[in-house]
Amino acid sequence: MTVHVPTSPAFKQNAHEALGDAALQRALGNVEKGFIAKRRKAADKIPEFEALRDSARDIKNHTLAHLDLYLEAYEEKVRAAGGHVHFAPTAADASKIVVDICRRVGARTVAKGKSMISEEIDLNAHLEAAGVTPVETDLGEYIIQLRGERPSHIVAPVIHLNRDQIEENFRAAHTDLPADRDLHAPESLLAEARAMLRQKFLAADVGITGANFLVAETGTSIIVTNEGNGDLSQTLPKVHIVLASIEKLVPTREDVSQMLRVLARSATGQEITVYTTLSTGPRRPADVDGPEEYHVVLLDNGRSAMLGGEFREMLRCIRCAACMNHCPVYHAVGGHAYGWVYPGPMGAVLSPSLIGVDKAGHLPNASTFCGRCESVCPVRIPLPKLMRHWREREFERNLSPAPVRAGLKFWGFFARRPALYRLATRVGMGALALAGRSKGRFRSLPLAKGWTGARDFAAPQGGTFQSRWAAERKAK
């Protein structure tokens, strides 16, 4: 089987290649066009949106503070409804639980709804190794599966592709269809995917979905989608497996209603998604459809350790992707450059927490610290602060590059000596102002090629900030 190794040390090389990929750069232009304006418009329509963000933050904080109690309550309700709850401490445990269920029921085909947790535990590879065929039924995930890639975005998995690339993938995979069929219009691609997937839904022995929320009050799992595949994946097969991480819990249905009001607006700019599906246990005698067995696999995989540390706030995340939609670094390089499951600012915090700063230490450095991610997060996660904590961890463990460490030590020498610092900056500013006075900018500077390779460096126009501030205070 092919297992995706969780690592991101190649971020710089990945980013360099992404910047030179013309097709990718053209596709990434859709991120800003397709998400930012829609989110702003949806948020502006409700005057209480900022209050809803506060409420969503508070709900998640309360749940995390009492997570053990809500996990017990949720498990009790699921079992009372006839379902089964499986606790998975690690990714390997979660994959084994799912594979064992599939083997027990003799499953050959699994219909999968969209699930980032299944990506985190590399579930498809484990299913294939056990002789079970997983079929991604979300349109974007289906295309990704045909290409043998990971999603490049947690909401829009194929945001990095254009229509011509998708058409090429369909023609290569659907060889039993007429070669001269017209796939020029996006609608024709959608119709072809629906026809192919309809057969898979009917043949599936097991359905697997993720969960946007788990309700402790009722033992309910909730998915929000804009396609009907999630419903078909969990109602047609005989067995339904819910894959979720432990922080997806919320106490009550009333809490969920508030979370849903900020989720869709933050993610896609919709007031609410097309489908909001609630599942509570297996089919009951009076039900017309539904699975005969209902299983929930709750993944920890490092999250319990986060609860007691400085990265606890990251567990508030509701996977809306607003942070990456507004991130200039993501806009420039896309999701695959991040090297693992979770891209963008949320991935820069979550990935080191789950796989270690030694494997994902480059990601917290992939930020301008502009603060746009925090300003749009529906649960107000202070992402820049958390990325800064990971940078500190990386430095403390001597994982940051030697030139960076040497530069910081050089700066630290002067910073600990204020008089010397003021003198050095005054001399440096004066020299740069003198050297750049003719053009007002520098196209190249020693030790600053990373900056001047993509933009000019403005020549200083006057004294240092400290000298100007001191002069203004004196003038007052």
One Martini backbone bead per residue (centre of mass of N, CA, C, O) as a GRO file, in nm:
protein
  476
    1MET     BB    1   0.102   0.033   0.013
    2THR     BB    2   0.027   0.383   0.010
    3VAL     BB    3   0.188   0.604   0.232
    4HIS     BB    4   0.157   0.909   0.372
    5VAL     BB    5   0.404   1.107   0.482
    6PRO     BB    6   0.438   1.312   0.757
    7THR     BB    7   0.562   1.602   0.592
    8SER     BB    8   0.739   1.954   0.555
    9PRO     BB    9   1.048   2.023   0.477
   10ALA     BB   10   0.967   2.100   0.157
   11PHE     BB   11   0.834   2.383   0.142
   12LYS     BB   12   1.029   2.562  -0.017
   13GLN     BB   13   1.030   2.387  -0.272
   14ASN     BB   14   0.727   2.380  -0.316
   15ALA     BB   15   0.691   2.688  -0.342
   16HIS     BB   16   0.876   2.732  -0.582
   17GLU     BB   17   0.712   2.550  -0.777
   18ALA     BB   18   0.439   2.697  -0.747
   19LEU     BB   19   0.533   2.978  -0.858
   20GLY     BB   20   0.607   2.823  -1.152
   21ASP     BB   21   0.297   2.743  -1.184
   22ALA     BB   22   0.073   2.850  -1.405
   23ALA     BB   23  -0.184   2.683  -1.351
   24LEU     BB   24  -0.193   2.731  -1.047
   25GLN     BB   25  -0.201   3.041  -1.048
   26ARG     BB   26  -0.468   3.057  -1.198
   27ALA     BB   27  -0.639   2.895  -0.989
   28LEU     BB   28  -0.577   3.072  -0.728
   29GLY     BB   29  -0.751   3.319  -0.817
   30ASN     BB   30  -1.026   3.183  -0.704
   31VAL     BB   31  -1.007   3.226  -0.402
   32GLU     BB   32  -1.064   3.528  -0.383
   33LYS     BB   33  -1.317   3.533  -0.567
   34GLY     BB   34  -1.484   3.283  -0.413
   35PHE     BB   35  -1.465   3.388  -0.088
   36ILE     BB   36  -1.422   3.675   0.032
   37ALA     BB   37  -1.671   3.833  -0.072
   38LYS     BB   38  -1.884   3.630   0.030
   39ARG     BB   39  -1.824   3.650   0.328
   40ARG     BB   40  -1.870   3.952   0.363
   41LYS     BB   41  -2.164   3.956   0.266
   42ALA     BB   42  -2.279   3.750   0.472
   43ALA     BB   43  -2.191   3.901   0.731
   44ASP     BB   44  -2.332   4.184   0.670
   45LYS     BB   45  -2.637   4.074   0.690
   46ILE     BB   46  -2.558   4.033   1.004
   47PRO     BB   47  -2.525   4.220   1.287
   48GLU     BB   48  -2.451   3.953   1.485
   49PHE     BB   49  -2.181   3.817   1.392
   50GLU     BB   50  -1.978   3.892   1.619
   51ALA     BB   51  -2.146   3.760   1.843
   52LEU     BB   52  -2.136   3.475   1.723
   53ARG     BB   53  -1.833   3.441   1.753
   54ASP     BB   54  -1.829   3.459   2.057
   55SER     BB   55  -2.019   3.221   2.106
   56ALA     BB   56  -1.852   3.003   1.961
   57ARG     BB   57  -1.605   3.030   2.139
   58ASP     BB   58  -1.748   2.964   2.411
   59ILE     BB   59  -1.851   2.685   2.342
   60LYS     BB   60  -1.572   2.558   2.290
   61ASN     BB   61  -1.443   2.624   2.562
   62HIS     BB   62  -1.642   2.468   2.734
   63THR     BB   63  -1.604   2.190   2.607
   64LEU     BB   64  -1.295   2.163   2.658
   65ALA     BB   65  -1.321   2.190   2.976
   66HIS     BB   66  -1.550   1.923   2.946
   67LEU     BB   67  -1.480   1.676   2.758
   68ASP     BB   68  -1.509   1.419   2.927
   69LEU     BB   69  -1.814   1.451   2.985
   70TYR     BB   70  -1.912   1.469   2.684
   71LEU     BB   71  -1.806   1.195   2.593
   72GLU     BB   72  -1.978   1.025   2.784
   73ALA     BB   73  -2.254   1.131   2.693
   74TYR     BB   74  -2.231   1.056   2.398
   75GLU     BB   75  -2.187   0.753   2.427
   76GLU     BB   76  -2.453   0.693   2.573
   77LYS     BB   77  -2.644   0.791   2.341
   78VAL     BB   78  -2.547   0.606   2.116
   79ARG     BB   79  -2.609   0.339   2.260
   80ALA     BB   80  -2.914   0.398   2.308
   81ALA     BB   81  -2.952   0.402   1.977
   82GLY     BB   82  -2.755   0.142   1.876
   83GLY     BB   83  -2.464   0.219   1.888
   84HIS     BB   84  -2.103   0.272   1.835
   85VAL     BB   85  -1.802   0.336   2.028
   86HIS     BB   86  -1.467   0.437   1.925
   87PHE     BB   87  -1.148   0.461   2.064
   88ALA     BB   88  -0.863   0.651   1.918
   89PRO     BB   89  -0.546   0.737   1.998
   90THR     BB   90  -0.460   0.671   1.698
   91ALA     BB   91  -0.433   0.638   1.365
   92ALA     BB   92  -0.391   0.330   1.365
   93ASP     BB   93  -0.639   0.264   1.533
   94ALA     BB   94  -0.854   0.379   1.344
   95SER     BB   95  -0.792   0.206   1.095
   96LYS     BB   96  -0.835  -0.069   1.233
   97ILE     BB   97  -1.129  -0.036   1.309
   98VAL     BB   98  -1.238  -0.002   1.022
   99VAL     BB   99  -1.121  -0.259   0.895
  100ASP     BB  100  -1.257  -0.460   1.090
  101ILE     BB  101  -1.546  -0.393   1.013
  102CYS     BB  102  -1.520  -0.462   0.712
  103ARG     BB  103  -1.438  -0.758   0.753
  104ARG     BB  104  -1.681  -0.861   0.920
  105VAL     BB  105  -1.893  -0.774   0.672
  106GLY     BB  106  -1.751  -0.819   0.386
  107ALA     BB  107  -1.623  -0.581   0.248
  108ARG     BB  108  -1.545  -0.425  -0.081
  109THR     BB  109  -1.707  -0.145  -0.061
  110VAL     BB  110  -1.654   0.214  -0.009
  111ALA     BB  111  -1.840   0.496   0.080
  112LYS     BB  112  -1.714   0.833   0.075
  113GLY     BB  113  -1.711   1.101   0.243
  114LYS     BB  114  -1.607   1.384   0.356
  115SER     BB  115  -1.267   1.353   0.517
  116MET     BB  116  -0.997   1.465   0.700
  117ILE     BB  117  -0.945   1.224   0.887
  118SER     BB  118  -0.889   1.016   0.662
  119GLU     BB  119  -0.632   1.168   0.581
  120GLU     BB  120  -0.478   1.162   0.852
  121ILE     BB  121  -0.493   0.823   0.858
  122ASP     BB  122  -0.480   0.693   0.575
  123LEU     BB  123  -0.729   0.503   0.495
  124ASN     BB  124  -0.718   0.410   0.198
  125ALA     BB  125  -0.457   0.245   0.220
  126HIS     BB  126  -0.569   0.041   0.432
  127LEU     BB  127  -0.807  -0.065   0.267
  128GLU     BB  128  -0.649  -0.168   0.022
  129ALA     BB  129  -0.470  -0.370   0.188
  130ALA     BB  130  -0.757  -0.527   0.270
  131GLY     BB  131  -0.941  -0.534  -0.007
  132VAL     BB  132  -1.069  -0.243  -0.006
  133THR     BB  133  -1.276  -0.016  -0.186
  134PRO     BB  134  -1.242   0.320  -0.210
  135VAL     BB  135  -1.495   0.586  -0.257
  136GLU     BB  136  -1.513   0.899  -0.360
  137THR     BB  137  -1.813   1.120  -0.355
  138ASP     BB  138  -1.696   1.372  -0.367
  139LEU     BB  139  -1.614   1.549  -0.629
  140GLY     BB  140  -1.336   1.652  -0.545
  141GLU     BB  141  -1.234   1.381  -0.422
  142TYR     BB  142  -1.266   1.215  -0.681
  143ILE     BB  143  -1.055   1.368  -0.843
  144ILE     BB  144  -0.820   1.322  -0.649
  145GLN     BB  145  -0.824   1.013  -0.671
  146LEU     BB  146  -0.758   1.000  -0.974
  147ARG     BB  147  -0.471   1.162  -0.918
  148GLY     BB  148  -0.327   1.086  -0.640
  149GLU     BB  149  -0.416   1.304  -0.423
  150ARG     BB  150  -0.444   1.563  -0.224
  151PRO     BB  151  -0.588   1.801  -0.084
  152SER     BB  152  -0.565   2.174  -0.115
  153HIS     BB  153  -0.841   2.189   0.047
  154ILE     BB  154  -1.088   2.156   0.301
  155VAL     BB  155  -1.338   2.242   0.098
  156ALA     BB  156  -1.171   2.274  -0.192
  157PRO     BB  157  -0.986   2.025  -0.326
  158VAL     BB  158  -0.975   2.164  -0.651
  159ILE     BB  159  -0.860   2.467  -0.658
  160HIS     BB  160  -0.585   2.386  -0.835
  161LEU     BB  161  -0.781   2.344  -1.076
  162ASN     BB  162  -0.889   2.299  -1.402
  163ARG     BB  163  -1.104   2.194  -1.641
  164ASP     BB  164  -0.899   2.056  -1.832
  165GLN     BB  165  -0.778   1.864  -1.621
  166ILE     BB  166  -1.041   1.716  -1.549
  167GLU     BB  167  -1.106   1.610  -1.826
  168GLU     BB  168  -0.851   1.437  -1.853
  169ASN     BB  169  -0.916   1.251  -1.611
  170PHE     BB  170  -1.186   1.138  -1.717
  171ARG     BB  171  -1.080   1.012  -1.982
  172ALA     BB  172  -0.873   0.820  -1.837
  173ALA     BB  173  -1.094   0.670  -1.644
  174HIS     BB  174  -1.352   0.668  -1.861
  175THR     BB  175  -1.313   0.429  -2.103
  176ASP     BB  176  -1.630   0.329  -2.149
  177LEU     BB  177  -1.668   0.592  -2.288
  178PRO     BB  178  -1.706   0.805  -2.522
  179ALA     BB  179  -1.455   0.989  -2.676
  180ASP     BB  180  -1.665   1.219  -2.816
  181ARG     BB  181  -1.751   1.352  -2.576
  182ASP     BB  182  -1.885   1.633  -2.410
  183LEU     BB  183  -1.667   1.828  -2.160
  184HIS     BB  184  -1.672   2.145  -2.154
  185ALA     BB  185  -1.881   2.162  -1.946
  186PRO     BB  186  -1.927   2.147  -1.611
  187GLU     BB  187  -2.200   1.990  -1.624
  188SER     BB  188  -2.081   1.738  -1.771
  189LEU     BB  189  -1.890   1.653  -1.546
  190LEU     BB  190  -2.105   1.616  -1.329
  191ALA     BB  191  -2.281   1.405  -1.475
  192GLU     BB  192  -2.061   1.190  -1.501
  193ALA     BB  193  -1.999   1.155  -1.201
  194ARG     BB  194  -2.282   1.070  -1.114
  195ALA     BB  195  -2.302   0.814  -1.289
  196MET     BB  196  -2.057   0.670  -1.162
  197LEU     BB  197  -2.144   0.693  -0.852
  198ARG     BB  198  -2.417   0.551  -0.842
  199GLN     BB  199  -2.298   0.265  -0.851
  200LYS     BB  200  -2.135   0.286  -0.584
  201PHE     BB  201  -2.363   0.328  -0.386
  202LEU     BB  202  -2.513   0.052  -0.449
  203ALA     BB  203  -2.241  -0.132  -0.384
  204ALA     BB  204  -2.202  -0.053  -0.103
  205ASP     BB  205  -2.133  -0.179   0.227
  206VAL     BB  206  -1.991   0.094   0.323
  207GLY     BB  207  -2.019   0.399   0.510
  208ILE     BB  208  -1.828   0.710   0.512
  209THR     BB  209  -1.801   0.978   0.747
  210GLY     BB  210  -1.789   1.262   0.878
  211ALA     BB  211  -1.776   1.552   1.115
  212ASN     BB  212  -1.867   1.865   1.226
  213PHE     BB  213  -2.063   1.744   1.455
  214LEU     BB  214  -2.119   1.656   1.805
  215VAL     BB  215  -2.394   1.559   2.017
  216ALA     BB  216  -2.428   1.501   2.350
  217GLU     BB  217  -2.741   1.514   2.404
  218THR     BB  218  -2.806   1.284   2.141
  219GLY     BB  219  -2.581   1.137   1.957
  220THR     BB  220  -2.513   1.327   1.715
  221SER     BB  221  -2.437   1.355   1.371
  222ILE     BB  222  -2.287   1.619   1.159
  223ILE     BB  223  -2.339   1.727   0.819
  224VAL     BB  224  -2.203   1.960   0.572
  225THR     BB  225  -2.336   2.013   0.240
  226ASN     BB  226  -2.360   2.048  -0.142
  227GLU     BB  227  -2.419   1.743  -0.153
  228GLY     BB  228  -2.575   1.411  -0.165
  229ASN     BB  229  -2.344   1.208  -0.078
  230GLY     BB  230  -2.367   1.194   0.229
  231ASP     BB  231  -2.645   1.059   0.243
  232LEU     BB  232  -2.581   0.810   0.061
  233SER     BB  233  -2.339   0.701   0.239
  234GLN     BB  234  -2.542   0.658   0.512
  235THR     BB  235  -2.816   0.502   0.388
  236LEU     BB  236  -2.746   0.258   0.187
  237PRO     BB  237  -2.569   0.115   0.355
  238LYS     BB  238  -2.542  -0.116   0.623
  239VAL     BB  239  -2.287   0.066   0.708
  240HIS     BB  240  -2.202   0.327   0.944
  241ILE     BB  241  -1.917   0.549   0.954
  242VAL     BB  242  -1.782   0.771   1.191
  243LEU     BB  243  -1.540   1.030   1.151
  244ALA     BB  244  -1.378   1.173   1.445
  245SER     BB  245  -1.281   1.418   1.651
  246ILE     BB  246  -1.305   1.510   1.982
  247GLU     BB  247  -1.355   1.835   1.920
  248LYS     BB  248  -1.656   1.806   1.777
  249LEU     BB  249  -1.793   1.872   2.026
  250VAL     BB  250  -2.121   1.953   2.155
  251PRO     BB  251  -2.370   1.982   2.376
  252THR     BB  252  -2.608   2.111   2.185
  253ARG     BB  253  -2.840   2.200   1.950
  254GLU     BB  254  -2.822   2.502   2.007
  255ASP     BB  255  -2.519   2.520   1.957
  256VAL     BB  256  -2.524   2.429   1.662
  257SER     BB  257  -2.692   2.662   1.547
  258GLN     BB  258  -2.465   2.869   1.593
  259MET     BB  259  -2.235   2.734   1.435
  260LEU     BB  260  -2.381   2.731   1.156
  261ARG     BB  261  -2.393   3.048   1.118
  262VAL     BB  262  -2.066   3.065   1.084
  263LEU     BB  263  -1.968   2.846   0.892
  264ALA     BB  264  -2.085   2.907   0.605
  265ARG     BB  265  -2.003   3.205   0.592
  266SER     BB  266  -1.691   3.143   0.625
  267ALA     BB  267  -1.655   2.937   0.388
  268THR     BB  268  -1.889   3.019   0.129
  269GLY     BB  269  -2.114   3.251   0.184
  270GLN     BB  270  -2.344   3.108   0.323
  271GLU     BB  271  -2.609   3.072   0.525
  272ILE     BB  272  -2.645   2.770   0.417
  273THR     BB  273  -2.627   2.469   0.341
  274VAL     BB  274  -2.790   2.242   0.152
  275TYR     BB  275  -2.682   2.031   0.368
  276THR     BB  276  -2.817   1.912   0.691
  277THR     BB  277  -2.708   1.620   0.859
  278LEU     BB  278  -2.872   1.393   1.083
  279SER     BB  279  -2.732   1.131   1.301
  280THR     BB  280  -2.900   0.856   1.502
  281GLY     BB  281  -2.813   0.580   1.449
  282PRO     BB  282  -2.975   0.328   1.346
  283ARG     BB  283  -3.220   0.169   1.216
  284ARG     BB  284  -3.553   0.170   1.264
  285PRO     BB  285  -3.844   0.005   1.223
  286ALA     BB  286  -3.987   0.282   1.095
  287ASP     BB  287  -3.772   0.313   0.894
  288VAL     BB  288  -3.697   0.347   0.541
  289ASP     BB  289  -3.393   0.400   0.621
  290GLY     BB  290  -3.068   0.288   0.670
  291PRO     BB  291  -2.860   0.146   0.882
  292GLU     BB  292  -2.780  -0.141   1.072
  293GLU     BB  293  -2.507   0.009   1.138
  294TYR     BB  294  -2.344   0.218   1.400
  295HIS     BB  295  -2.037   0.407   1.389
  296VAL     BB  296  -1.792   0.564   1.613
  297VAL     BB  297  -1.480   0.729   1.550
  298LEU     BB  298  -1.256   0.850   1.797
  299LEU     BB  299  -1.000   1.085   1.763
  300ASP     BB  300  -0.698   1.190   1.885
  301ASN     BB  301  -0.389   1.230   1.798
  302GLY     BB  302  -0.286   1.466   2.030
  303ARG     BB  303  -0.526   1.636   2.159
  304SER     BB  304  -0.496   1.594   2.464
  305ALA     BB  305  -0.223   1.744   2.479
  306MET     BB  306  -0.343   2.023   2.389
  307LEU     BB  307  -0.537   2.087   2.629
  308GLY     BB  308  -0.275   2.149   2.838
  309GLY     BB  309  -0.180   2.379   2.642
  310GLU     BB  310  -0.095   2.651   2.421
  311PHE     BB  311  -0.286   2.493   2.178
  312ARG     BB  312  -0.591   2.475   2.257
  313GLU     BB  313  -0.733   2.687   2.064
  314MET     BB  314  -0.718   2.503   1.804
  315LEU     BB  315  -0.972   2.319   1.897
  316ARG     BB  316  -1.193   2.524   1.782
  317CYS     BB  317  -1.189   2.432   1.509
  318ILE     BB  318  -1.434   2.413   1.210
  319ARG     BB  319  -1.330   2.393   0.910
  320CYS     BB  320  -1.372   2.659   0.700
  321ALA     BB  321  -1.103   2.815   0.565
  322ALA     BB  322  -1.073   3.126   0.608
  323CYS     BB  323  -0.770   3.154   0.658
  324MET     BB  324  -0.675   3.058   0.370
  325ASN     BB  325  -0.854   3.252   0.199
  326HIS     BB  326  -0.677   3.512   0.344
  327CYS     BB  327  -0.393   3.404   0.265
  328PRO     BB  328  -0.111   3.506   0.094
  329VAL     BB  329   0.044   3.239   0.094
  330TYR     BB  330  -0.174   3.056  -0.019
  331HIS     BB  331  -0.223   3.221  -0.277
  332ALA     BB  332   0.077   3.156  -0.387
  333VAL     BB  333   0.102   2.809  -0.325
  334GLY     BB  334  -0.099   2.652  -0.187
  335GLY     BB  335  -0.158   2.336  -0.033
  336HIS     BB  336   0.075   2.129  -0.120
  337ALA     BB  337   0.323   2.281   0.006
  338TYR     BB  338   0.266   2.178   0.311
  339GLY     BB  339   0.280   1.834   0.296
  340TRP     BB  340  -0.016   1.783   0.407
  341VAL     BB  341  -0.340   1.804   0.514
  342TYR     BB  342  -0.296   2.098   0.651
  343PRO     BB  343  -0.336   2.412   0.548
  344GLY     BB  344  -0.230   2.698   0.626
  345PRO     BB  345  -0.268   2.840   0.930
  346MET     BB  346  -0.398   2.592   1.064
  347GLY     BB  347  -0.166   2.398   0.974
  348ALA     BB  348   0.071   2.559   1.114
  349VAL     BB  349  -0.048   2.456   1.397
  350LEU     BB  350  -0.156   2.156   1.378
  351SER     BB  351   0.073   1.985   1.257
  352PRO     BB  352   0.286   2.011   1.489
  353SER     BB  353   0.088   1.887   1.700
  354LEU     BB  354   0.063   1.596   1.547
  355ILE     BB  355   0.384   1.549   1.411
  356GLY     BB  356   0.575   1.776   1.472
  357VAL     BB  357   0.824   2.019   1.448
  358ASP     BB  358   1.032   1.843   1.290
  359LYS     BB  359   0.814   1.805   1.039
  360ALA     BB  360   0.656   2.122   1.069
  361GLY     BB  361   0.847   2.386   1.110
  362HIS     BB  362   0.798   2.559   0.844
  363LEU     BB  363   0.497   2.653   0.865
  364PRO     BB  364   0.508   2.895   1.077
  365ASN     BB  365   0.694   3.060   0.860
  366ALA     BB  366   0.435   3.077   0.657
  367SER     BB  367   0.421   3.405   0.742
  368THR     BB  368   0.331   3.759   0.776
  369PHE     BB  369   0.148   3.850   1.018
  370CYS     BB  370  -0.121   4.015   0.928
  371GLY     BB  371  -0.408   3.882   1.065
  372ARG     BB  372  -0.641   3.776   0.879
  373CYS     BB  373  -0.709   3.505   1.008
  374GLU     BB  374  -0.811   3.612   1.284
  375SER     BB  375  -1.028   3.819   1.169
  376VAL     BB  376  -1.210   3.554   1.036
  377CYS     BB  377  -1.245   3.373   1.263
  378PRO     BB  378  -1.530   3.225   1.405
  379VAL     BB  379  -1.346   3.141   1.690
  380ARG     BB  380  -1.096   3.323   1.754
  381ILE     BB  381  -0.814   3.232   1.662
  382PRO     BB  382  -0.470   3.301   1.749
  383LEU     BB  383  -0.267   3.226   1.507
  384PRO     BB  384  -0.012   3.404   1.529
  385LYS     BB  385   0.056   3.326   1.821
  386LEU     BB  386   0.087   3.018   1.767
  387MET     BB  387   0.311   3.041   1.557
  388ARG     BB  388   0.510   3.179   1.745
  389HIS     BB  389   0.538   2.940   1.939
  390TRP     BB  390   0.662   2.750   1.725
  391ARG     BB  391   0.910   2.919   1.671
  392GLU     BB  392   1.020   2.892   1.955
  393ARG     BB  393   1.046   2.585   1.956
  394GLU     BB  394   1.236   2.564   1.716
  395PHE     BB  395   1.465   2.730   1.844
  396GLU     BB  396   1.504   2.568   2.111
  397ARG     BB  397   1.567   2.292   1.922
  398ASN     BB  398   1.753   2.364   1.677
  399LEU     BB  399   1.567   2.375   1.386
  400SER     BB  400   1.662   2.618   1.278
  401PRO     BB  401   1.843   2.779   1.076
  402ALA     BB  402   2.156   2.895   1.108
  403PRO     BB  403   2.121   3.186   0.990
  404VAL     BB  404   1.887   3.259   1.176
  405ARG     BB  405   2.029   3.220   1.447
  406ALA     BB  406   2.261   3.417   1.391
  407GLY     BB  407   2.087   3.669   1.344
  408LEU     BB  408   1.948   3.672   1.625
  409LYS     BB  409   2.207   3.695   1.790
  410PHE     BB  410   2.302   3.959   1.666
  411TRP     BB  411   2.053   4.122   1.750
  412GLY     BB  412   2.063   4.055   2.057
  413PHE     BB  413   2.321   4.203   2.123
  414PHE     BB  414   2.196   4.489   2.068
  415ALA     BB  415   1.923   4.473   2.230
  416ARG     BB  416   2.089   4.457   2.515
  417ARG     BB  417   2.210   4.747   2.390
  418PRO     BB  418   2.064   5.037   2.343
  419ALA     BB  419   2.288   5.235   2.263
  420LEU     BB  420   2.408   5.055   2.039
  421TYR     BB  421   2.150   5.023   1.877
  422ARG     BB  422   2.106   5.321   1.804
  423LEU     BB  423   2.374   5.359   1.661
  424ALA     BB  424   2.351   5.135   1.446
  425THR     BB  425   2.083   5.232   1.314
  426ARG     BB  426   2.178   5.515   1.239
  427VAL     BB  427   2.406   5.425   1.053
  428GLY     BB  428   2.244   5.236   0.867
  429MET     BB  429   2.036   5.444   0.767
  430GLY     BB  430   2.236   5.646   0.652
  431ALA     BB  431   2.369   5.459   0.445
  432LEU     BB  432   2.110   5.384   0.286
  433ALA     BB  433   2.024   5.672   0.213
  434LEU     BB  434   2.280   5.740   0.054
  435ALA     BB  435   2.278   5.495  -0.153
  436GLY     BB  436   1.946   5.557  -0.232
  437ARG     BB  437   1.897   5.861  -0.332
  438SER     BB  438   1.862   5.839  -0.647
  439LYS     BB  439   1.613   5.600  -0.650
  440GLY     BB  440   1.477   5.505  -0.362
  441ARG     BB  441   1.605   5.212  -0.417
  442PHE     BB  442   1.646   4.846  -0.409
  443ARG     BB  443   1.730   4.555  -0.605
  444SER     BB  444   1.984   4.498  -0.411
  445LEU     BB  445   2.098   4.307  -0.113
  446PRO     BB  446   2.275   4.217   0.128
  447LEU     BB  447   2.104   3.963   0.301
  448ALA     BB  448   1.823   4.033   0.091
  449LYS     BB  449   1.735   3.835  -0.150
  450GLY     BB  450   1.455   3.732  -0.058
  451TRP     BB  451   1.335   4.017  -0.112
  452THR     BB  452   1.467   4.136  -0.388
  453GLY     BB  453   1.371   3.896  -0.576
  454ALA     BB  454   1.046   4.028  -0.563
  455ARG     BB  455   1.144   4.320  -0.449
  456ASP     BB  456   1.178   4.624  -0.349
  457PHE     BB  457   1.389   4.842  -0.150
  458ALA     BB  458   1.342   5.095   0.043
  459ALA     BB  459   1.470   5.389   0.102
  460PRO     BB  460   1.545   5.582   0.339
  461GLN     BB  461   1.401   5.912   0.449
  462GLY     BB  462   1.530   5.907   0.746
  463GLY     BB  463   1.522   5.845   1.045
  464THR     BB  464   1.462   5.681   1.299
  465PHE     BB  465   1.205   5.604   1.493
  466GLN     BB  466   1.333   5.686   1.766
  467SER     BB  467   1.429   5.970   1.680
  468ARG     BB  468   1.152   6.080   1.591
  469TRP     BB  469   1.003   6.030   1.856
  470ALA     BB  470   1.190   6.207   2.032
  471ALA     BB  471   1.143   6.471   1.876
  472GLU     BB  472   0.832   6.488   1.916
  473ARG     BB  473   0.838   6.496   2.225
  474LYS     BB  474   1.010   6.750   2.248
  475ALA     BB  475   0.814   6.941   2.088
  476LYS     BB  476   0.579   6.906   2.314
   0.00000   0.00000   0.00000
